[in-house]
């Protein structure tokens, strides 16, 4: 099974929750323990191993805050 890496630019994230809403695996949440410089709780992933690398979250993000790539084995 392929492993994927998801990276969020927490400084750009405005907590709009579009990535949360559209993730088919429901593994993205707003991190209530972090507040970025803009005052928002940024998105984060709860289970990286469950990510299927579909890139739906990155596609839906209006601020281009999410990068996804396949990890080399």
ABEGO torsion letter per residue (X at the ends): XBBBBBBBBAAABAGAGAAAAABAAGABBBBAABBBAAGBBBBBBABAAABAGAGAAAAABAAGABBBBBBBX
